[in-house]
Amino acid sequence: MSEVIFVSGIHTDAGKSYATGWLARSLSAEGKTVVTQKFIQTGECGQSGDIAVHRRIQGIDLLPEDLDHTTAPQIFSYPCSPQLAASIDGREIDVDIIDECTRRLSEKFDVVLIEGAGGLMVPLTDDFYTIDYIATRHLPVCLVTNGTLGSINHTILSLEALAARHIPLHSVVYNTYFDSADPLIAADTVGFVRRYVAKKHPGVPVTVCPAL
């Protein structure tokens, strides 16, 4: 059975694409077959720019599943929230297509990493949020964070939201590529996150994603 993991961030600039590519690269080095999928891509036409970032970090060319949009089945042109982007393009977000593409990828790869769009509470409609999609699909979450201003607050809020919805926390990735420029703040933040996760989610790994 394939493992499907949803990669979300504490906010838009947490560096999810970078971390997702690094995770895929790391898991591949363990001998697993790994593919990344973009949940919903905004601000693009044609191919997914985030999928291209994943492949560059993985050190591989675009896959056939990238070219036929299996890894990015919902692409909208305006760089904004999925709800607004879909409205601007005059289309609805079709989660059934996303589900079907994930199922097809799961049949071929050991691990499917689904990179979200923004954070957990990004709206897909007025009444349905990214966290609702994650909860209804029973997906574990890898949360990407960093040491930028306000990140501790956003990290704890995200972890509390996952706990409130009984969504399993797969892991936390501290992204040094999108980190604070202040080394004191960066070191304190990663230390605080490690202590918080150890107390609230014992056994869940906190890994540091290097600036490659």
Secondary structure by P-SEA (a helix, b strand, c coil): cbbbbbbbccccccaaaaaaaaaaaaaaaaccbbbbbcccccccccccaaaaaaaaaacccccccccccccccccccccccaaaaaaaacccccaaaaaaaaaaaaacccbbbbbbcccccccccccccaaaaaaaaccccbbbbccccaaaaaaaaaaaaaaaacccccccccccccccccaaaaaaaaaaaaaaaaaccccbbbbbbccc
